[in-house]
Amino acid sequence: MIVLTMGIGFLFLSMAMKGIPLGTAYAIWTGLGAAGAVIFGILFFQESAGWKRMLFLSCIIAGAVGLKLIE
């Protein structure tokens, strides 16, 4: 299952690199992956969803969006 998920992730990364530069695609891919892991942890493993955590999660997402907007 993990290998399949990783393969799909790399497939989406390669698709993204057809339209945007490598550095931007990789930064967005890793940032959203990290944000996804945090959200998954909050939803399924009862991890803390304090305001500081949400603030910095928002910074990650805003950074990914910003990279795409200035691309």
PDB file of N, H, CA, C and O in Angstrom:
ATOM      1  N   MET A   1       0.823  -1.190   0.000  1.00  0.00           N
ATOM      2  CA  MET A   1       0.000   0.000   0.000  1.00  0.00           C
ATOM      3  C   MET A   1       0.873   1.263   0.000  1.00  0.00           C
ATOM      4  O   MET A   1       0.582   2.225  -0.710  1.00  0.00           O
ATOM      5  N   ILE A   2       1.931   1.249   0.792  1.00  0.00           N
ATOM      6  H   ILE A   2       2.167   0.467   1.369  1.00  0.00           H
ATOM      7  CA  ILE A   2       2.816   2.411   0.851  1.00  0.00           C
ATOM      8  C   ILE A   2       3.499   2.633  -0.489  1.00  0.00           C
ATOM      9  O   ILE A   2       3.627   3.770  -0.942  1.00  0.00           O
ATOM     10  N   VAL A   3       3.940   1.551  -1.125  1.00  0.00           N
ATOM     11  H   VAL A   3       3.836   0.627  -0.756  1.00  0.00           H
ATOM     12  CA  VAL A   3       4.614   1.677  -2.416  1.00  0.00           C
ATOM     13  C   VAL A   3       3.649   2.260  -3.456  1.00  0.00           C
ATOM     14  O   VAL A   3       4.042   3.099  -4.266  1.00  0.00           O
ATOM     15  N   LEU A   4       2.395   1.817  -3.433  1.00  0.00           N
ATOM     16  H   LEU A   4       2.075   1.135  -2.775  1.00  0.00           H
ATOM     17  CA  LEU A   4       1.395   2.354  -4.345  1.00  0.00           C
ATOM     18  C   LEU A   4       1.174   3.846  -4.105  1.00  0.00           C
ATOM     19  O   LEU A   4       1.124   4.630  -5.052  1.00  0.00           O
ATOM     20  N   THR A   5       1.045   4.229  -2.855  1.00  0.00           N
ATOM     21  H   THR A   5       1.086   3.592  -2.086  1.00  0.00           H
ATOM     22  CA  THR A   5       0.837   5.636  -2.509  1.00  0.00           C
ATOM     23  C   THR A   5       2.028   6.489  -2.947  1.00  0.00           C
ATOM     24  O   THR A   5       1.856   7.581  -3.489  1.00  0.00           O
ATOM     25  N   MET A   6       3.238   5.978  -2.706  1.00  0.00           N
ATOM     26  H   MET A   6       3.379   5.091  -2.266  1.00  0.00           H
ATOM     27  CA  MET A   6       4.431   6.724  -3.126  1.00  0.00           C
ATOM     28  C   MET A   6       4.490   6.837  -4.645  1.00  0.00           C
ATOM     29  O   MET A   6       4.853   7.887  -5.177  1.00  0.00           O
ATOM     30  N   GLY A   7       4.142   5.780  -5.331  1.00  0.00           N
ATOM     31  H   GLY A   7       3.848   4.927  -4.898  1.00  0.00           H
ATOM     32  CA  GLY A   7       4.135   5.802  -6.794  1.00  0.00           C
ATOM     33  C   GLY A   7       3.161   6.829  -7.338  1.00  0.00           C
ATOM     34  O   GLY A   7       3.473   7.553  -8.283  1.00  0.00           O
ATOM     35  N   ILE A   8       1.983   6.890  -6.741  1.00  0.00           N
ATOM     36  H   ILE A   8       1.730   6.302  -5.973  1.00  0.00           H
ATOM     37  CA  ILE A   8       0.985   7.880  -7.157  1.00  0.00           C
ATOM     38  C   ILE A   8       1.509   9.293  -6.891  1.00  0.00           C
ATOM     39  O   ILE A   8       1.328  10.192  -7.712  1.00  0.00           O
ATOM     40  N   GLY A   9       2.158   9.481  -5.745  1.00  0.00           N
ATOM     41  H   GLY A   9       2.306   8.751  -5.078  1.00  0.00           H
ATOM     42  CA  GLY A   9       2.732  10.782  -5.421  1.00  0.00           C
ATOM     43  C   GLY A   9       3.778  11.215  -6.440  1.00  0.00           C
ATOM     44  O   GLY A   9       3.792  12.368  -6.872  1.00  0.00           O
ATOM     45  N   PHE A  10       4.650  10.292  -6.822  1.00  0.00           N
ATOM     46  H   PHE A  10       4.639   9.355  -6.471  1.00  0.00           H
ATOM     47  CA  PHE A  10       5.668  10.621  -7.823  1.00  0.00           C
ATOM     48  C   PHE A  10       5.045  10.856  -9.192  1.00  0.00           C
ATOM     49  O   PHE A  10       5.538  11.677  -9.966  1.00  0.00           O
ATOM     50  N   LEU A  11       3.968  10.144  -9.495  1.00  0.00           N
ATOM     51  H   LEU A  11       3.567   9.478  -8.867  1.00  0.00           H
ATOM     52  CA  LEU A  11       3.264  10.370 -10.745  1.00  0.00           C
ATOM     53  C   LEU A  11       2.724  11.797 -10.796  1.00  0.00           C
ATOM     54  O   LEU A  11       2.882  12.490 -11.801  1.00  0.00           O
ATOM     55  N   PHE A  12       2.086  12.232  -9.709  1.00  0.00           N
ATOM     56  H   PHE A  12       1.957  11.669  -8.892  1.00  0.00           H
ATOM     57  CA  PHE A  12       1.563  13.593  -9.661  1.00  0.00           C
ATOM     58  C   PHE A  12       2.689  14.624  -9.721  1.00  0.00           C
ATOM     59  O   PHE A  12       2.532  15.671 -10.349  1.00  0.00           O
ATOM     60  N   LEU A  13       3.818  14.341  -9.078  1.00  0.00           N
ATOM     61  H   LEU A  13       3.946  13.491  -8.568  1.00  0.00           H
ATOM     62  CA  LEU A  13       4.959  15.256  -9.152  1.00  0.00           C
ATOM     63  C   LEU A  13       5.451  15.383 -10.582  1.00  0.00           C
ATOM     64  O   LEU A  13       5.716  16.491 -11.048  1.00  0.00           O
ATOM     65  N   SER A  14       5.576  14.262 -11.288  1.00  0.00           N
ATOM     66  H   SER A  14       5.361  13.362 -10.909  1.00  0.00           H
ATOM     67  CA  SER A  14       6.046  14.323 -12.674  1.00  0.00           C
ATOM     68  C   SER A  14       5.056  15.061 -13.566  1.00  0.00           C
ATOM     69  O   SER A  14       5.464  15.765 -14.490  1.00  0.00           O
ATOM     70  N   MET A  15       3.759  14.909 -13.302  1.00  0.00           N
ATOM     71  H   MET A  15       3.427  14.338 -12.551  1.00  0.00           H
ATOM     72  CA  MET A  15       2.754  15.647 -14.063  1.00  0.00           C
ATOM     73  C   MET A  15       2.864  17.148 -13.799  1.00  0.00           C
ATOM     74  O   MET A  15       2.730  17.958 -14.716  1.00  0.00           O
ATOM     75  N   ALA A  16       3.109  17.510 -12.544  1.00  0.00           N
ATOM     76  H   ALA A  16       3.218  16.852 -11.799  1.00  0.00           H
ATOM     77  CA  ALA A  16       3.236  18.924 -12.190  1.00  0.00           C
ATOM     78  C   ALA A  16       4.457  19.548 -12.846  1.00  0.00           C
ATOM     79  O   ALA A  16       4.425  20.714 -13.237  1.00  0.00           O
ATOM     80  N   MET A  17       5.534  18.776 -12.968  1.00  0.00           N
ATOM     81  H   MET A  17       5.559  17.829 -12.650  1.00  0.00           H
ATOM     82  CA  MET A  17       6.770  19.317 -13.533  1.00  0.00           C
ATOM     83  C   MET A  17       6.651  19.586 -15.030  1.00  0.00           C
ATOM     84  O   MET A  17       7.524  20.236 -15.605  1.00  0.00           O
ATOM     85  N   LYS A  18       5.602  19.108 -15.666  1.00  0.00           N
ATOM     86  H   LYS A  18       4.893  18.580 -15.199  1.00  0.00           H
ATOM     87  CA  LYS A  18       5.398  19.426 -17.083  1.00  0.00           C
ATOM     88  C   LYS A  18       4.950  20.872 -17.259  1.00  0.00           C
ATOM     89  O   LYS A  18       5.136  21.458 -18.325  1.00  0.00           O
ATOM     90  N   GLY A  19       4.354  21.450 -16.204  1.00  0.00           N
ATOM     91  H   GLY A  19       4.203  20.973 -15.338  1.00  0.00           H
ATOM     92  CA  GLY A  19       3.824  22.793 -16.323  1.00  0.00           C
ATOM     93  C   GLY A  19       4.523  23.846 -15.480  1.00  0.00           C
ATOM     94  O   GLY A  19       4.364  25.040 -15.730  1.00  0.00           O
ATOM     95  N   ILE A  20       5.303  23.419 -14.475  1.00  0.00           N
ATOM     96  H   ILE A  20       5.432  22.449 -14.272  1.00  0.00           H
ATOM     97  CA  ILE A  20       5.994  24.373 -13.611  1.00  0.00           C
ATOM     98  C   ILE A  20       7.425  23.902 -13.380  1.00  0.00           C
ATOM     99  O   ILE A  20       7.719  22.720 -13.554  1.00  0.00           O
ATOM    100  N   PRO A  21       8.318  24.807 -12.989  1.00  0.00           N
ATOM    101  CA  PRO A  21       9.723  24.436 -12.775  1.00  0.00           C
ATOM    102  C   PRO A  21       9.887  23.395 -11.654  1.00  0.00           C
ATOM    103  O   PRO A  21       9.056  23.296 -10.751  1.00  0.00           O
ATOM    104  N   LEU A  22      10.955  22.642 -11.737  1.00  0.00           N
ATOM    105  H   LEU A  22      11.630  22.723 -12.471  1.00  0.00           H
ATOM    106  CA  LEU A  22      11.246  21.580 -10.773  1.00  0.00           C
ATOM    107  C   LEU A  22      11.251  22.083  -9.345  1.00  0.00           C
ATOM    108  O   LEU A  22      10.621  21.469  -8.483  1.00  0.00           O
ATOM    109  N   GLY A  23      11.935  23.172  -9.065  1.00  0.00           N
ATOM    110  H   GLY A  23      12.446  23.671  -9.765  1.00  0.00           H
ATOM    111  CA  GLY A  23      12.034  23.687  -7.696  1.00  0.00           C
ATOM    112  C   GLY A  23      10.680  24.035  -7.112  1.00  0.00           C
ATOM    113  O   GLY A  23      10.402  23.723  -5.954  1.00  0.00           O
ATOM    114  N   THR A  24       9.845  24.672  -7.897  1.00  0.00           N
ATOM    115  H   THR A  24      10.071  24.925  -8.838  1.00  0.00           H
ATOM    116  CA  THR A  24       8.511  25.039  -7.448  1.00  0.00           C
ATOM    117  C   THR A  24       7.666  23.795  -7.229  1.00  0.00           C
ATOM    118  O   THR A  24       6.985  23.676  -6.211  1.00  0.00           O
ATOM    119  N   ALA A  25       7.706  22.860  -8.186  1.00  0.00           N
ATOM    120  H   ALA A  25       8.259  22.957  -9.013  1.00  0.00           H
ATOM    121  CA  ALA A  25       6.920  21.623  -8.074  1.00  0.00           C
ATOM    122  C   ALA A  25       7.326  20.838  -6.837  1.00  0.00           C
ATOM    123  O   ALA A  25       6.464  20.345  -6.111  1.00  0.00           O
ATOM    124  N   TYR A  26       8.617  20.714  -6.587  1.00  0.00           N
ATOM    125  H   TYR A  26       9.318  21.114  -7.177  1.00  0.00           H
ATOM    126  CA  TYR A  26       9.080  19.938  -5.434  1.00  0.00           C
ATOM    127  C   TYR A  26       8.707  20.627  -4.126  1.00  0.00           C
ATOM    128  O   TYR A  26       8.298  19.962  -3.174  1.00  0.00           O
ATOM    129  N   ALA A  27       8.841  21.938  -4.067  1.00  0.00           N
ATOM    130  H   ALA A  27       9.173  22.479  -4.840  1.00  0.00           H
ATOM    131  CA  ALA A  27       8.490  22.663  -2.840  1.00  0.00           C
ATOM    132  C   ALA A  27       7.006  22.514  -2.531  1.00  0.00           C
ATOM    133  O   ALA A  27       6.629  22.297  -1.379  1.00  0.00           O
ATOM    134  N   ILE A  28       6.175  22.629  -3.538  1.00  0.00           N
ATOM    135  H   ILE A  28       6.481  22.806  -4.473  1.00  0.00           H
ATOM    136  CA  ILE A  28       4.735  22.464  -3.337  1.00  0.00           C
ATOM    137  C   ILE A  28       4.423  21.032  -2.933  1.00  0.00           C
ATOM    138  O   ILE A  28       3.624  20.808  -2.023  1.00  0.00           O
ATOM    139  N   TRP A  29       5.039  20.064  -3.593  1.00  0.00           N
ATOM    140  H   TRP A  29       5.688  20.246  -4.332  1.00  0.00           H
ATOM    141  CA  TRP A  29       4.804  18.641  -3.319  1.00  0.00           C
ATOM    142  C   TRP A  29       5.179  18.289  -1.880  1.00  0.00           C
ATOM    143  O   TRP A  29       4.416  17.619  -1.185  1.00  0.00           O
ATOM    144  N   THR A  30       6.336  18.733  -1.439  1.00  0.00           N
ATOM    145  H   THR A  30       6.957  19.277  -2.004  1.00  0.00           H
ATOM    146  CA  THR A  30       6.754  18.412  -0.073  1.00  0.00           C
ATOM    147  C   THR A  30       5.951  19.189   0.961  1.00  0.00           C
ATOM    148  O   THR A  30       5.597  18.649   2.009  1.00  0.00           O
ATOM    149  N   GLY A  31       5.661  20.456   0.671  1.00  0.00           N
ATOM    150  H   GLY A  31       5.948  20.895  -0.180  1.00  0.00           H
ATOM    151  CA  GLY A  31       4.876  21.261   1.611  1.00  0.00           C
ATOM    152  C   GLY A  31       3.479  20.714   1.814  1.00  0.00           C
ATOM    153  O   GLY A  31       3.010  20.597   2.946  1.00  0.00           O
ATOM    154  N   LEU A  32       2.815  20.379   0.726  1.00  0.00           N
ATOM    155  H   LEU A  32       3.195  20.474  -0.194  1.00  0.00           H
ATOM    156  CA  LEU A  32       1.467  19.836   0.857  1.00  0.00           C
ATOM    157  C   LEU A  32       1.488  18.427   1.448  1.00  0.00           C
ATOM    158  O   LEU A  32       0.544  18.023   2.127  1.00  0.00           O
ATOM    159  N   GLY A  33       2.552  17.689   1.194  1.00  0.00           N
ATOM    160  H   GLY A  33       3.319  18.017   0.642  1.00  0.00           H
ATOM    161  CA  GLY A  33       2.682  16.374   1.829  1.00  0.00           C
ATOM    162  C   GLY A  33       2.831  16.500   3.340  1.00  0.00           C
ATOM    163  O   GLY A  33       2.231  15.736   4.095  1.00  0.00           O
ATOM    164  N   ALA A  34       3.627  17.461   3.772  1.00  0.00           N
ATOM    165  H   ALA A  34       4.115  18.082   3.158  1.00  0.00           H
ATOM    166  CA  ALA A  34       3.789  17.697   5.209  1.00  0.00           C
ATOM    167  C   ALA A  34       2.482  18.168   5.830  1.00  0.00           C
ATOM    168  O   ALA A  34       2.103  17.723   6.913  1.00  0.00           O
ATOM    169  N   ALA A  35       1.796  19.074   5.136  1.00  0.00           N
ATOM    170  H   ALA A  35       2.104  19.436   4.256  1.00  0.00           H
ATOM    171  CA  ALA A  35       0.505  19.555   5.640  1.00  0.00           C
ATOM    172  C   ALA A  35      -0.498  18.408   5.713  1.00  0.00           C
ATOM    173  O   ALA A  35      -1.261  18.304   6.674  1.00  0.00           O
ATOM    174  N   GLY A  36      -0.496  17.561   4.710  1.00  0.00           N
ATOM    175  H   GLY A  36       0.123  17.645   3.930  1.00  0.00           H
ATOM    176  CA  GLY A  36      -1.390  16.399   4.709  1.00  0.00           C
ATOM    177  C   GLY A  36      -1.112  15.457   5.865  1.00  0.00           C
ATOM    178  O   GLY A  36      -2.041  14.913   6.463  1.00  0.00           O
ATOM    179  N   ALA A  37       0.163  15.259   6.186  1.00  0.00           N
ATOM    180  H   ALA A  37       0.917  15.700   5.700  1.00  0.00           H
ATOM    181  CA  ALA A  37       0.527  14.392   7.307  1.00  0.00           C
ATOM    182  C   ALA A  37       0.041  14.973   8.630  1.00  0.00           C
ATOM    183  O   ALA A  37      -0.422  14.235   9.500  1.00  0.00           O
ATOM    184  N   VAL A  38       0.142  16.278   8.784  1.00  0.00           N
ATOM    185  H   VAL A  38       0.517  16.877   8.077  1.00  0.00           H
ATOM    186  CA  VAL A  38      -0.340  16.935  10.010  1.00  0.00           C
ATOM    187  C   VAL A  38      -1.859  16.792  10.123  1.00  0.00           C
ATOM    188  O   VAL A  38      -2.380  16.438  11.181  1.00  0.00           O
ATOM    189  N   ILE A  39      -2.554  17.070   9.035  1.00  0.00           N
ATOM    190  H   ILE A  39      -2.130  17.358   8.176  1.00  0.00           H
ATOM    191  CA  ILE A  39      -4.015  16.961   9.047  1.00  0.00           C
ATOM    192  C   ILE A  39      -4.453  15.523   9.320  1.00  0.00           C
ATOM    193  O   ILE A  39      -5.396  15.295  10.077  1.00  0.00           O
ATOM    194  N   PHE A  40      -3.778  14.563   8.711  1.00  0.00           N
ATOM    195  H   PHE A  40      -3.012  14.748   8.096  1.00  0.00           H
ATOM    196  CA  PHE A  40      -4.068  13.147   8.947  1.00  0.00           C
ATOM    197  C   PHE A  40      -3.882  12.798  10.423  1.00  0.00           C
ATOM    198  O   PHE A  40      -4.709  12.106  11.017  1.00  0.00           O
ATOM    199  N   GLY A  41      -2.790  13.284  11.004  1.00  0.00           N
ATOM    200  H   GLY A  41      -2.118  13.846  10.521  1.00  0.00           H
ATOM    201  CA  GLY A  41      -2.531  13.035  12.418  1.00  0.00           C
ATOM    202  C   GLY A  41      -3.595  13.629  13.320  1.00  0.00           C
ATOM    203  O   GLY A  41      -3.993  13.012  14.308  1.00  0.00           O
ATOM    204  N   ILE A  42      -4.056  14.818  12.986  1.00  0.00           N
ATOM    205  H   ILE A  42      -3.733  15.319  12.183  1.00  0.00           H
ATOM    206  CA  ILE A  42      -5.101  15.467  13.780  1.00  0.00           C
ATOM    207  C   ILE A  42      -6.414  14.698  13.669  1.00  0.00           C
ATOM    208  O   ILE A  42      -7.092  14.473  14.672  1.00  0.00           O
ATOM    209  N   LEU A  43      -6.772  14.296  12.456  1.00  0.00           N
ATOM    210  H   LEU A  43      -6.222  14.479  11.641  1.00  0.00           H
ATOM    211  CA  LEU A  43      -8.056  13.644  12.242  1.00  0.00           C
ATOM    212  C   LEU A  43      -8.115  12.208  12.752  1.00  0.00           C
ATOM    213  O   LEU A  43      -9.141  11.786  13.287  1.00  0.00           O
ATOM    214  N   PHE A  44      -7.030  11.452  12.595  1.00  0.00           N
ATOM    215  H   PHE A  44      -6.197  11.795  12.161  1.00  0.00           H
ATOM    216  CA  PHE A  44      -7.081  10.026  12.886  1.00  0.00           C
ATOM    217  C   PHE A  44      -6.309   9.590  14.131  1.00  0.00           C
ATOM    218  O   PHE A  44      -6.541   8.496  14.645  1.00  0.00           O
ATOM    219  N   PHE A  45      -5.400  10.425  14.619  1.00  0.00           N
ATOM    220  H   PHE A  45      -5.211  11.313  14.202  1.00  0.00           H
ATOM    221  CA  PHE A  45      -4.595  10.030  15.761  1.00  0.00           C
ATOM    222  C   PHE A  45      -4.726  10.993  16.938  1.00  0.00           C
ATOM    223  O   PHE A  45      -3.907  10.968  17.856  1.00  0.00           O
ATOM    224  N   GLN A  46      -5.735  11.827  16.914  1.00  0.00           N
ATOM    225  H   GLN A  46      -6.400  11.847  16.167  1.00  0.00           H
ATOM    226  CA  GLN A  46      -6.039  12.757  18.001  1.00  0.00           C
ATOM    227  C   GLN A  46      -4.835  13.604  18.421  1.00  0.00           C
ATOM    228  O   GLN A  46      -4.647  13.882  19.606  1.00  0.00           O
ATOM    229  N   GLU A  47      -4.028  14.009  17.447  1.00  0.00           N
ATOM    230  H   GLU A  47      -4.180  13.784  16.485  1.00  0.00           H
ATOM    231  CA  GLU A  47      -2.925  14.909  17.762  1.00  0.00           C
ATOM    232  C   GLU A  47      -3.472  16.309  18.029  1.00  0.00           C
ATOM    233  O   GLU A  47      -4.585  16.638  17.621  1.00  0.00           O
ATOM    234  N   SER A  48      -2.704  17.099  18.693  1.00  0.00           N
ATOM    235  H   SER A  48      -1.799  16.832  19.025  1.00  0.00           H
ATOM    236  CA  SER A  48      -3.107  18.454  19.057  1.00  0.00           C
ATOM    237  C   SER A  48      -3.411  19.295  17.815  1.00  0.00           C
ATOM    238  O   SER A  48      -2.714  19.217  16.804  1.00  0.00           O
ATOM    239  N   ALA A  49      -4.464  20.096  17.919  1.00  0.00           N
ATOM    240  H   ALA A  49      -5.031  20.160  18.741  1.00  0.00           H
ATOM    241  CA  ALA A  49      -4.804  21.034  16.851  1.00  0.00           C
ATOM    242  C   ALA A  49      -4.807  22.445  17.425  1.00  0.00           C
ATOM    243  O   ALA A  49      -5.705  23.238  17.143  1.00  0.00           O
ATOM    244  N   GLY A  50      -3.797  22.749  18.228  1.00  0.00           N
ATOM    245  H   GLY A  50      -3.067  22.105  18.457  1.00  0.00           H
ATOM    246  CA  GLY A  50      -3.701  24.061  18.855  1.00  0.00           C
ATOM    247  C   GLY A  50      -3.510  25.175  17.840  1.00  0.00           C
ATOM    248  O   GLY A  50      -3.217  24.934  16.668  1.00  0.00           O
ATOM    249  N   TRP A  51      -3.681  26.386  18.313  1.00  0.00           N
ATOM    250  H   TRP A  51      -3.919  26.582  19.264  1.00  0.00           H
ATOM    251  CA  TRP A  51      -3.624  27.529  17.406  1.00  0.00           C
ATOM    252  C   TRP A  51      -2.246  27.715  16.790  1.00  0.00           C
ATOM    253  O   TRP A  51      -2.144  28.144  15.641  1.00  0.00           O
ATOM    254  N   LYS A  52      -1.191  27.404  17.522  1.00  0.00           N
ATOM    255  H   LYS A  52      -1.275  27.055  18.456  1.00  0.00           H
ATOM    256  CA  LYS A  52       0.162  27.546  16.974  1.00  0.00           C
ATOM    257  C   LYS A  52       0.386  26.554  15.843  1.00  0.00           C
ATOM    258  O   LYS A  52       0.971  26.887  14.813  1.00  0.00           O
ATOM    259  N   ARG A  53      -0.083  25.344  16.050  1.00  0.00           N
ATOM    260  H   ARG A  53      -0.558  25.074  16.888  1.00  0.00           H
ATOM    261  CA  ARG A  53       0.070  24.311  15.024  1.00  0.00           C
ATOM    262  C   ARG A  53      -0.709  24.700  13.765  1.00  0.00           C
ATOM    263  O   ARG A  53      -0.216  24.537  12.649  1.00  0.00           O
ATOM    264  N   MET A  54      -1.911  25.208  13.948  1.00  0.00           N
ATOM    265  H   MET A  54      -2.312  25.340  14.855  1.00  0.00           H
ATOM    266  CA  MET A  54      -2.732  25.626  12.812  1.00  0.00           C
ATOM    267  C   MET A  54      -2.130  26.841  12.113  1.00  0.00           C
ATOM    268  O   MET A  54      -2.217  26.959  10.891  1.00  0.00           O
ATOM    269  N   LEU A  55      -1.525  27.738  12.876  1.00  0.00           N
ATOM    270  H   LEU A  55      -1.455  27.643  13.869  1.00  0.00           H
ATOM    271  CA  LEU A  55      -0.871  28.904  12.298  1.00  0.00           C
ATOM    272  C   LEU A  55       0.261  28.480  11.358  1.00  0.00           C
ATOM    273  O   LEU A  55       0.345  28.947  10.222  1.00  0.00           O
ATOM    274  N   PHE A  56       1.121  27.599  11.842  1.00  0.00           N
ATOM    275  H   PHE A  56       1.053  27.219  12.765  1.00  0.00           H
ATOM    276  CA  PHE A  56       2.255  27.190  11.018  1.00  0.00           C
ATOM    277  C   PHE A  56       1.839  26.277   9.877  1.00  0.00           C
ATOM    278  O   PHE A  56       2.475  26.278   8.823  1.00  0.00           O
ATOM    279  N   LEU A  57       0.796  25.508  10.067  1.00  0.00           N
ATOM    280  H   LEU A  57       0.279  25.508  10.923  1.00  0.00           H
ATOM    281  CA  LEU A  57       0.244  24.716   8.968  1.00  0.00           C
ATOM    282  C   LEU A  57      -0.270  25.655   7.876  1.00  0.00           C
ATOM    283  O   LEU A  57      -0.075  25.402   6.687  1.00  0.00           O
ATOM    284  N   SER A  58      -0.919  26.726   8.287  1.00  0.00           N
ATOM    285  H   SER A  58      -1.076  26.932   9.253  1.00  0.00           H
ATOM    286  CA  SER A  58      -1.384  27.735   7.332  1.00  0.00           C
ATOM    287  C   SER A  58      -0.221  28.383   6.598  1.00  0.00           C
ATOM    288  O   SER A  58      -0.334  28.696   5.413  1.00  0.00           O
ATOM    289  N   CYS A  59       0.899  28.587   7.291  1.00  0.00           N
ATOM    290  H   CYS A  59       0.991  28.332   8.253  1.00  0.00           H
ATOM    291  CA  CYS A  59       2.092  29.156   6.645  1.00  0.00           C
ATOM    292  C   CYS A  59       2.621  28.226   5.559  1.00  0.00           C
ATOM    293  O   CYS A  59       3.025  28.688   4.492  1.00  0.00           O
ATOM    294  N   ILE A  60       2.623  26.921   5.821  1.00  0.00           N
ATOM    295  H   ILE A  60       2.295  26.546   6.688  1.00  0.00           H
ATOM    296  CA  ILE A  60       3.078  25.951   4.820  1.00  0.00           C
ATOM    297  C   ILE A  60       2.183  26.020   3.587  1.00  0.00           C
ATOM    298  O   ILE A  60       2.674  26.075   2.459  1.00  0.00           O
ATOM    299  N   ILE A  61       0.887  26.016   3.803  1.00  0.00           N
ATOM    300  H   ILE A  61       0.489  25.970   4.719  1.00  0.00           H
ATOM    301  CA  ILE A  61      -0.064  26.037   2.695  1.00  0.00           C
ATOM    302  C   ILE A  61       0.032  27.369   1.950  1.00  0.00           C
ATOM    303  O   ILE A  61       0.006  27.386   0.720  1.00  0.00           O
ATOM    304  N   ALA A  62       0.141  28.472   2.670  1.00  0.00           N
ATOM    305  H   ALA A  62       0.162  28.458   3.669  1.00  0.00           H
ATOM    306  CA  ALA A  62       0.276  29.778   2.035  1.00  0.00           C
ATOM    307  C   ALA A  62       1.561  29.850   1.214  1.00  0.00           C
ATOM    308  O   ALA A  62       1.568  30.439   0.132  1.00  0.00           O
ATOM    309  N   GLY A  63       2.639  29.265   1.708  1.00  0.00           N
ATOM    310  H   GLY A  63       2.633  28.787   2.587  1.00  0.00           H
ATOM    311  CA  GLY A  63       3.891  29.234   0.959  1.00  0.00           C
ATOM    312  C   GLY A  63       3.759  28.458  -0.340  1.00  0.00           C
ATOM    313  O   GLY A  63       4.274  28.889  -1.372  1.00  0.00           O
ATOM    314  N   ALA A  64       3.075  27.318  -0.305  1.00  0.00           N
ATOM    315  H   ALA A  64       2.657  26.968   0.533  1.00  0.00           H
ATOM    316  CA  ALA A  64       2.871  26.519  -1.512  1.00  0.00           C
ATOM    317  C   ALA A  64       2.030  27.297  -2.520  1.00  0.00           C
ATOM    318  O   ALA A  64       2.350  27.327  -3.709  1.00  0.00           O
ATOM    319  N   VAL A  65       0.963  27.921  -2.049  1.00  0.00           N
ATOM    320  H   VAL A  65       0.703  27.896  -1.084  1.00  0.00           H
ATOM    321  CA  VAL A  65       0.115  28.729  -2.928  1.00  0.00           C
ATOM    322  C   VAL A  65       0.903  29.903  -3.486  1.00  0.00           C
ATOM    323  O   VAL A  65       0.797  30.204  -4.675  1.00  0.00           O
ATOM    324  N   GLY A  66       1.688  30.569  -2.652  1.00  0.00           N
ATOM    325  H   GLY A  66       1.773  30.324  -1.686  1.00  0.00           H
ATOM    326  CA  GLY A  66       2.504  31.690  -3.107  1.00  0.00           C
ATOM    327  C   GLY A  66       3.502  31.305  -4.175  1.00  0.00           C
ATOM    328  O   GLY A  66       3.702  32.043  -5.139  1.00  0.00           O
ATOM    329  N   LEU A  67       4.133  30.149  -4.011  1.00  0.00           N
ATOM    330  H   LEU A  67       3.971  29.549  -3.227  1.00  0.00           H
ATOM    331  CA  LEU A  67       5.082  29.683  -5.031  1.00  0.00           C
ATOM    332  C   LEU A  67       4.389  29.480  -6.367  1.00  0.00           C
ATOM    333  O   LEU A  67       4.938  29.820  -7.416  1.00  0.00           O
ATOM    334  N   LYS A  68       3.190  28.929  -6.329  1.00  0.00           N
ATOM    335  H   LYS A  68       2.745  28.653  -5.477  1.00  0.00           H
ATOM    336  CA  LYS A  68       2.458  28.709  -7.578  1.00  0.00           C
ATOM    337  C   LYS A  68       2.020  30.034  -8.193  1.00  0.00           C
ATOM    338  O   LYS A  68       2.051  30.192  -9.414  1.00  0.00           O
ATOM    339  N   LEU A  69       1.618  30.975  -7.366  1.00  0.00           N
ATOM    340  H   LEU A  69       1.593  30.847  -6.375  1.00  0.00           H
ATOM    341  CA  LEU A  69       1.143  32.260  -7.884  1.00  0.00           C
ATOM    342  C   LEU A  69       2.252  33.080  -8.544  1.00  0.00           C
ATOM    343  O   LEU A  69       2.003  33.768  -9.534  1.00  0.00           O
ATOM    344  N   ILE A  70       3.469  33.016  -8.007  1.00  0.00           N
ATOM    345  H   ILE A  70       3.672  32.457  -7.203  1.00  0.00           H
ATOM    346  CA  ILE A  70       4.562  33.801  -8.588  1.00  0.00           C
ATOM    347  C   ILE A  70       5.302  33.050  -9.691  1.00  0.00           C
ATOM    348  O   ILE A  70       6.168  33.618 -10.356  1.00  0.00           O
ATOM    349  N   GLU A  71       4.974  31.809  -9.881  1.00  0.00           N
ATOM    350  H   GLU A  71       4.271  31.348  -9.340  1.00  0.00           H
ATOM    351  CA  GLU A  71       5.621  30.942 -10.858  1.00  0.00           C
ATOM    352  C   GLU A  71       5.505  31.484 -12.237  1.00  0.00           C
ATOM    353  O   GLU A  71       5.999  30.872 -13.184  1.00  0.00           O
TER     354      GLU A  71
END
